[in-house]
Amino acid sequence: MSTNTVPAAPIPAGFSADDWVDTQTSRPWRLIWGPEHNVGGGATVVRASATQYIDGAIDEADGDEPAVHINVYRDWGISTKHARDLAAAILEVTDEADRLVTTKEGTG
């Protein structure tokens, strides 16, 4: 059972969230994660992440702004079809990450 009494800012639609960090400070934060986009039967996975503060704001500082994570699970590469699918998934996830700050979706 968690004893964390930090009031929760809403998690943006479609995202999940880690536990709050720095809860004893004036600005607790947590990482939020977009849905995984699997390409090529799981050969690659693309997803967005961002830092969300207790007030719901999304960190936009250079180097801490929303990010796109690309994981490739095949040492021998992926097919050209999967590469095209991966490129489309990267663009889709980039749009998801951009929406967090351009529409202020992350704010509470």
Buried (B, 14 or more C-beta within 10 A) or exposed (E): EEEEEBEEBEBBEEBEBEEBEEEEEEEBBBBBBBEBBBBBEEBBBBBBBBBBBBEBBBBEEEEEBBBBBBEBEEEEEBEEEBBEBBEEBBEBBBEBBBBBBEEEBBBB
